Amino acid sequence: MKKYGFIGYGNMGKMIVENILNLKIFYPNEMIISNRTLSKLNKLKKDYPDITITDDNTYLAKNCDKIFIFVETPEFKDLIFQISPFLTDDSHIVHVCAGLSFENINSFYKGSVSQVIPSIVSTFNNYHNESININNNEDVNNIHNIDNNSDIGSNHTFNCFKNACNNKLGISLILHSNNTSNTDKCLIEEIFNEFSYIRIIDDFELSNDENNDRAVEIATILTSCAPAFISLIIDNLVSIANLKSKNKINVDEAKYIVVKTFLSTFIQIDTDNLCTSDIIDKTSTKKGITEIGLNYLDKNSNELINDLFDLLLERYDEVKSELNKNYS
Ligand SMILES: NC(=O)c1ccc[n+]([C@@H]2O[C@H](COP(=O)([O-])OP(=O)(O)OC[C@H]3O[C@@H](n4cnc5c(N)ncnc54)[C@H](OP(=O)(O)O)[C@@H]3O)[C@@H](O)[C@H]2O)c1
């Protein structure tokens, strides 16, 4: 019986393998995990003795039809050369390598391929465990353990957030090459749908269609890069609040205030209690403090966000042209 193979146990590989194990999507004895540095897998093997670990990708390829690849993009080409002699008509490659097109891969591997663009915020943690408990009505009081500042208000916010999130975190974008079978498509979509919101990018042909490419890149910026941008904005709000209040609002307190305000705003928008324009209208009074801030932000953030997209798309072009050269 063939197993499920996972190559690369870094940020993405670890997150997805742990999500699969924690949510019991596959049994450990159905999984083979390979990493260049084998010692990184010691803890996983200790926690799941039935899992197979290796640093031999060819061993994995011989024993697996469905192979998930989580290595850095520049490592992909050598890896696929290494394992392709062992791939069969039943093989299905699923990779997460940013910037790599089906056309790049098709120039030397003709089998079925899917690309998933995951997000680090889909990390499975106590959040999911606690959500499962709450949904099963097993231990509602567990909510209190999660939130260090466990006052009634924050637990309520957290609970609302869990309900709004439907036990899922982050967006996974999914693309399939046009020779992927429906069964293989469904398997991949079901796995990622267990712990994240999936968005399937349909009918993605092996083409150089500019609009298609840009849509994927822009969606990637919004899903995969955005958690880092949002985190930076939070850090800057916190450190400036701390500085401007002459340390009267300490960093932990500022972070608590900022994160709870972001979270609550997102819940209102996500659950359609209030839309963004309602929040703007209801918060600002004529010539009040908020209105002055809104005018300032509106004037400056449009240009900033526009420049940010241009900068990132320019970098995409550079990466794509390097990959096209490398794969030609
Ligand atoms: N990080 C994100 O938020 C994010 C989001 C979307 C997509 N991605 C994509 O995900 C991919 C991986 O990113 P990452 O952040 O997870 O990278 P990472 O943390 O550097 O992990 C890469 C892992 O792959 C292993 N590896 C490299 N070559 C290998 C080989 N030939 N055989 C077996 N294992 C090998 C590395 O082993 P060692 O332990 O020896 O270094 C390392 O553990 C990238 O292509 C990136 O574009 C990342």
The ligand as an ORCA input file, in Angstrom:
! r2SCAN-3c Opt
* xyz 0 1
  N       6.781     30.759      4.737
  C       5.612     31.126      4.202
  O       4.781     31.891      4.789
  C       5.218     30.620      2.819
  C       3.941     30.871      2.324
  C       3.573     30.375      1.081
  C       4.486     29.616      0.353
  N       5.731     29.388      0.844
  C       6.662     28.575      0.038
  O       6.973     27.417      0.798
  C       8.272     26.938      0.431
  C       9.017     26.594      1.706
  O       9.121     27.759      2.504
  P       9.508     27.632      4.037
  O       9.358     28.985      4.619
  O       8.806     26.472      4.651
  O      11.086     27.253      3.876
  P      12.070     26.670      4.980
  O      11.588     26.984      6.344
  O      13.453     27.062      4.569
  O      11.928     25.066      4.799
  C      12.427     24.344      3.729
  C      12.711     22.923      4.224
  O      12.997     22.107      3.111
  C      14.099     21.271      3.431
  N      14.775     20.873      2.193
  C      15.372     21.682      1.267
  N      15.817     20.953      0.227
  C      15.477     19.660      0.501
  C      15.661     18.433     -0.195
  N      16.270     18.375     -1.387
  N      15.196     17.303      0.374
  C      14.570     17.326      1.573
  N      14.366     18.458      2.284
  C      14.813     19.606      1.744
  C      14.961     22.123      4.324
  O      15.828     21.267      5.062
  P      16.976     21.774      6.081
  O      16.407     21.483      7.425
  O      18.187     20.965      5.775
  O      17.198     23.247      5.811
  C      13.922     22.845      5.168
  O      13.536     22.094      6.302
  C       8.940     28.044     -0.393
  O       9.009     27.622     -1.722
  C       8.004     29.243     -0.241
  O       7.933     29.960     -1.450
  C       6.104     29.847      2.061
*
